[in-house]
């Protein structure tokens, strides 16, 4: 039976929360551990479903995976297996990140076309073209991405049409063991990319330009295991910041890097939030109804698409009208239909959502369609009159550890049923 969140409206969230390691980083670090035989240990690992799925995927590839508290140790064999089956890959988009390491290590990879959140198409063209630039063949056969480089990979200049996070990661993890120099132009700049790059450098890789649009990689013959601490999850930190504003609360967010959220925090300040720095984090206070703000999602350092549902929820109860423009994943607006069931006034036209704020929402049954949509709907339920039931809690569990428990610690009336 599917678990649901039961949310009773009327809460002002007050208190302190701690941010775990980033989902969007740790899964890529786990996949990149395939690049070196031996035992690699990753700390600050969030307790989420996707980590379990990646652990099972690595186990099937011949690794031994051990969890101890917030750490995971991955022992990689000299010759990992090379096929990632559909039954696991369909559950999690990040499974595609084993593609680059497997081609680099064993000269071939067969990875089922991935699943994950229903937020719109995310084609693999750039992943495949990048590997082909490095000397691999890459095709789609019977529902699998099949890449082969029996004679090894070589350096190349790769220009991405879009600063794709996944493509940047797969090209990086393939290029670190390629002969010669690889340059990725228009590379993704997210903190998760920097974290992966620093992880690879600690394994012996030679990488320059992390956090800039041009990344240069000089291939080496062999990498070694390492120990690494995962970067804090900026999306969870940002979600708590929006939660404080939506509920007119006061939340101190520890274990986070506010510099990774520069634009979202500027937007919240424009909405009326009072944001101050504290040791190891920041505090967000909201003393009145927020003011509506316009937002356009863009690749980092722009406003993150993963915070878009929280921004729409805030604008739905804000004073005034706003427009939210989605430039990354067109399917993000599936969430709007559910939020409208709570009484939000939203009109979608293409990749724009026009929102007229209302003073209060009204509780109703709704369905989470992805991790971030689920979080946005729970936060909406906190400012809705009566009871809101959010179906398919497993979506939230995939990326937000201890969400209900953290909300309860902040004074929310939230439970699982």
N, C-alpha and C positions, 0 to 999 in steps of 0.2 A: 504494500500500500504506500502511496506517495505521502510524504510528510508535508504539512502546511504550517505557515506562520499565522497565529491569531494575534491581531494587533488591536488594542483599544486606544482610541484617540484621546487627546487632551494632555499629552506629556510635554514637558519642557526638559530636555536632556541636560543634566548637570553632573559634572564629575570629571574623571580622568580615564583615558584609555591609552593602551600601548599598541604600537603598530608592529606587525610581524614582518618577516622577510617578504619580498615581492613575489607574488605568483608568477608574474610575467618575466621574472628573472630566474627563479630557482628551477623551473622546468627546463629552461635552456641550458643552465649550468649542469643539470643532471644528464641531459643528452650529450653535452660536450665532454663529459667524463669519459665517453667512449674513445676519445682521442689518445688516451694513454693507458697501457696495461698497468695493473696494480690497483691500489686502493686510494681513492680520492674521497675526502670528507668535506661535506658542505654543512655549515651551521646557519643559524637563524632561518630555519626551514619552517614555513607555515604549516599548520595542521589542517590541510585541506584535501578534498577528494582527489583533485588533479595530481597531487604528489603521489598518492597511492596508485593512480593509473600509470603514471610515468615509471614508478618503481616496478610495476608488473611488466611493463613493456621492456624495460632494461633486463629484467630477470629472464624473459623469453629470448632476449638476444644473447644470453649466456653469462650475464653478470650476476654477482651476489650482492643483494641490497639489504642493508641493516639500518633500522631506525633506532636512535637512542635520544629520547627527549626531543629537542629541537634540532638535532643533527641527523644526517643521513650519510652512511658510508657505502660507497659503490666500488666493488672489486671487479675490475674489467679483465677479461682473459686476453691472451695474446692474439687470438683470432675470434672476435665476436661473430655471432650469426648476423645475417644481413636482411632478414625479412621481418617487417613490422606488420602484423596482421590487422585486418579490418575490424575485428570485434573490439579491439582496444582503441585503435586510431580514430574510429568514428566518434568516440566519446570526447576527444580532446584535440583541439587544433595544434597544440604545441608538439604533438607526436611527429609532425613533419620535420622537427629540428634534429632528428636522428639521421636525416638524409645526408647532410654535408659530412658529419663525422664518419659515417659508415663508408662513404665513397673514398674519403681520404685514408681511412685505416685499412680497409679490406678490398678496395677497388670495385665494390658494387653495393647497391642498396635496392631493396624493393619495399616501398612504403605505401600502404593503402592511402587513397585520397582521404584527407582528414575531415573530421566533423567539428564538434565544438559548438559555440554559441550561434544562434540563428540571428545574425546581425547583417546579413547580406553577403554577396559573393566575394570571395577572397582567392582569386586565381593564383596558380603556382607558376605562371609563365616566367616571371622574373627569377624565381628559384632555379628553374630548369635552364634558362638562357645563361644565367651566371655560371652554373656548373659546366655547361657546354663551352663557355669561354675559357674555362680552365682545362679543357681537353676531354671532358666526359661526354658520353652520349646519354641523352635523357629523353625518355618517351613515356607515354601513358599506355599501359597494357592491362586489360581486364580489371580496371579499377585500381591499378597500382601505378605509382611513379617508379619507373625503373631507370636507374642511373648506373652506368658502368665506366670504369677507367682502369682497364687491366694493366696498362703500362704507366699508371700514375698520373698525377695532375701537374700542370705547369702554370706559372704566373701569367696574369693577363690584366688588361685595363677593362674594367666593367663599369658601364654607365647605367644606372637604374633609372627607369622612366618615372618612378615615384620613390620617395624614401621609405621603402617597405622595410619594416622591422624584421619580418621573417626571412625575406630574401637576403638582407644584410647579414643576418646571423648565419644562414646556411652557407653563404659565400665565404664569410670569415672562417668558419670552422672547417671548411674544405681547404682554403688557401693556406692555413697555417702549416700544413704538411706538403704543400705543392712546391715544386722546384721554382726558384726565381721569385720575382716581386709581383704582387697583385695590388692593384689600386681600385678601390670602390668609390666611384664618383656619385654624388647625390645619395650618400649613405644615410641611414637613419641615425638620429642623434640622441635617442632616449637614454635615460639613466640605466635602463636595462641593458642596452648595447654596451655602454661603458663598463658595466659590471661584468658582462660576459668577456669583454676584451681584457679586463684586468685579471679575470680568472685564467684566461688562456696565457697571458703573459707570465702568470705565476707557475704555469706548466712548462714554460720555456719558449713560448711563442714570441715572435718579434713583430710588434704592432705599433704603429704611430697614427696620430690623428683622431683618437677616440673622442667622441663628443663634437666632432666637426663634420662637415659634409664630405670630406675626403679622407678615407682610411687607407693606409698603406701597410701591407703585410709582406714580410720577407719570410719565405718558407724555411722550415728546418726539417732535419731528417727524422727526429723523434721527439716526443714530448714525454713528460714524467708526471706522475700523480701529484696532487696538491691538496692543501686545505684552504678553504675560502669561506668568508662570511657574506651571506646574501644581503644585497642592498635593501633598505626599508621600502615597503610598498607605498609608493606615492599615491596610488589610486585609493587605497584604503584610508590613508591620511586625509586625502581630499574629500572622501565621502563623509568622514566624521566632521570635517569643517563645514560642509554643506548641511549635515544633520543639525549642527548647532544653530545655523541660520534659519533653517526651515522650521525648527521647533521653538525658536526664540529662546535658546538655551545658552549654556556656558560650558564648553568642553576644552580641557587641556589634552593635547595630543602629543604623546611622548614617543621617542624612538623614531622620529621622522626627520626628513631634511626639507624644511620649508623652501629652500632654494630650488627644489625640484617642482615646486608648485607656484612659481612666481605669478603667472598670469591668472590661474584660478583664484589665488588669494587676493590679487588686485581686483578681480571682479566681485568677490565677496565684500571687499572694503567699499566698493562703489554701491553695493546693495545695502550698506549700512552697518556691516559687521565691524567689531572692534577686535583687531588681531594684534597680539603682542608676542614677543619672543620669550621663551623660558628655557631653562637648561634642558638640552636634549629634546627640544620640540617647540611647540607654539600653542597659544591659547586663542580660542575664538568665542567671542561673546556677542549676543544679539539681544538688544533691549527693546526692539519694536518690530513691527511688521516690515519685512524686507522691501526694498524698492526694486522694481523689475529692471533687468539688465539684458542687453543684447549679447549673444555669444555666437562665435563661429568656431567649430572644431577644426583643428589643423594638426599635422604631425608636430612632435616636440621640436622646439620649445613652445608651440602653440597650445591652445586649450585642448585637453585630452578628450578624445571621443568617449573614453570610458567613464568620464564624469558628466557626460551629456544628460543622462537620465536624471541625475541629481539636480542639474541646473534647470531642467524643465520642471521638475517637482517644485523647486524653489520659486520659479516664476509663476507657477500655477496658483500659489497662495500669496504672491507679492502684490504690492500696490502699483497699478499701472499695467501697461502692455509691453510686450517684448517679442523679439524674433530670435529664434535659435536656428542656426544654419549648420547642417551636418555635411561635412566635406570628406569624410573618411569612409564610413560604412552606411550605406543607404538603408539597410534593414534596421538601424537603431530606432526608427520611428514606429516600429511595431509596438513598442512600449506605450505610445501615445493612446492607442485604442483602449488599453487597460486603465490608464490614468483617467481617461474621460469617463469611465464607469464610476469613478469617485466624484464626479462633478466638475472636473477641470474643463476650462473653456480653451480648446486648442484646435487650430485648423492647420492641416498639413497641405502644402503645395510643393511637390517635388522634394527638394532637399531643404526646404524651409518650414519651420513650424511657428505659426503666429499664436501667441498666448496672451489671454486677458486674465489677469489675476482675480481670484475670488477670495473672500475673507475666510471661508471655511469649506473643506471638502466633506463628503458624506461617505461613510463606510459602506463597503460592498465586497463581494467576492471577486478577486482578480487573479490573473495567472502570470507568473514570472516566465519570460521567454529566454532570458539569459541572466548571467550573474548580475550585471549592473542594473538591468531593468528590475530584477527582483529586489535589490537594495533600495532603488528609487521608490518602488511600490510600498515597501515596508515603512519607509520614512514618510510617504504620503499618508499611510494609515495612521501614523502618530499625530497628524494634524487634521484627521477626519473625525466627524461626529459619529460615535458609535463604534461598531466592530467591523474590521476589515480582515478578510481571509486571503492570504497570498498562497496560491497553489504552487506546487513543484519547488519546494524548499531546496531540493538537491542542487538546483542551479546556483543558489547563493553559497551552498556548502563547497562548491567547486573552487571558490576563490576568496571566501571571506570567513576566516576561522573564528569560531565562537561568537558569531554575530548576535544571536539572541541573548546569550549570556552577557555580552558587553552592553547591549541595550538595557537589559535589566539592571545592571550595575549603575546605569545613568538615570534610573528612575522610570524606565518605560514599562508599560504593561504589555509584554510580548511573550508568547509561549509557543511551543511546538505542539501540534496535534496530529 
